[in-house]
Amino acid sequence: MSRFHLAGFCLCYATHSLLGQTNFSEVDAYAAQFHIVHNDIEQLTDTLTAPYATDTEKARAIFTWIGLNIDYDCGSENRLPAEPESAIDPLYYTQVQLQNILRTRRTRCEGYAFLFKLMCNLAGIYCTQLEGYARFRGERVDPATVRPNHAWNAARLDGEWSEIDVSAGSGSCDGRRFRRERRDEHFRMSAGLLEKIYIPVYDSRRSSNQGWLILKF
């Protein structure tokens, strides 16, 4: 079991037997065949996940497709405008964000997490978006005072929680240029990787109660 101490409470989650990386070569090869048509995210998700019976395989197909088709916006050129005061549709921002990602084929970490969550939900997988601090450069920080600089996901795969970072698993920036490089360790991340890099400052899996929490049903 792994633990994070943050702002007076402890997030505890159970690691599970599926965290060891499985050979997903067949799933990856299948997902690599597809390109989205007419920006129909529902049809794409159905096509990607239809052959698979397990949540883990479905999530892997989504993870792979996003990583192969969406670039990281290294130049911060793809930021969304502020929501207009005249907007009354409760899904306004969701619709605009999705349209922006699919039109430009690029986004930042919060967009990757948003898209992965949306596609998982369309596939019947419970998935939430996490915010927190990621120490990709190995810096030392005080967990009690850090502010979010990153977004990733937690998904309920075949009865157990996994944390997944699609943006980190897709590649990295070299200046303003995105270099695609799949990093499988960011799919179903190990407890060691989570403890080394990630400090969650908001986790919608937990209740508002302080104290111990086992993130396992």
Secondary structure, 3 states (H helix, E strand, C coil): CEEEEECCEEEEECCCHHHCCCCCHHHHHHHCCCCCCCCCHHHHHHHHHCCCCCHHHHHHHHHHHHHHHCEECCCCCCCCCCCCCCCCCCCHHHHHHHHHHHHHCEECHHHHHHHHHHHHHHCCCCEEEEEEEECCCCCCCCCCCCCCCEEEEEEEECCEEEEECCCCCCEEEECCEEEECCCHHHCCCCHHHHHHHEEEEECCCCCCCCCCCECCC
